[in-house]
Amino acid sequence: MRSPFRRAVVPSAAAVLLLGGCALGGGTPEDDPAEPVRPTTTAGAPDSAVRLADRYREATGDEGVHGIQRTDGPAGVPLLTVWSHHTVSNGTETFERLKNSVTEYLAREEGVDLSEGYLLDVFKPDGDLKHRFDARP
């Protein structure tokens, strides 16, 4: 016959081992600058991002952008999210033009301070991530 002590200890030890790797918040330390929280998105940009993209298109004539969102990233560095109609096959040159156009517009017309760098995520029309760029020094 098994002792009551053994019946209690074995399941308790198993529970400790299973839960030992778990942490609140999905195991991601809060305020960890090593891995910033980056957006996951759907195909639709939020209304505020659509309005900013409307102003951008009016100023630049770039009809390929349908959403731009600026939020605070790690240590206050801007996190820029762009929803674009440009396709993946347009390549690096198209990304460079888009990146330069959006960041120049945001700095010039919207007063966004990019002096400490920025993070940029570009999403395709279907909501899939197209580019992820880190311009921090």
Stockholm file with secondary structure:
# STOCKHOLM 1.0

chainA/1-137         MRSPFRRAVVPSAAAVLLLGGCALGGGTPEDDPAEPVRPTTTAGAPDSAVRLADRYREATGDEGVHGIQRTDGPAGVPLLTVWSHHTVSNGTETFERLKNSVTEYLAREEGVDLSEGYLLDVFKPDGDLKHRFDARP
#=GR chainA/1-137 SS CCCHHHHHHHHHHHHHHHHTTCCTTTTCCTTCTTSCCCCCCCSSCCHHHHHHHHHHHHHHCCTTEEEEEEEECGGGCEEEEEEECCCGGGHHHHHHHHHHHHHHHHHHHSCCCCTTCCEEEEECTTSCEEEEEECCC
#=GC SS_cons         CCCHHHHHHHHHHHHHHHHTTCCTTTTCCTTCTTSCCCCCCCSSCCHHHHHHHHHHHHHHCCTTEEEEEEEECGGGCEEEEEEECCCGGGHHHHHHHHHHHHHHHHHHHSCCCCTTCCEEEEECTTSCEEEEEECCC
//
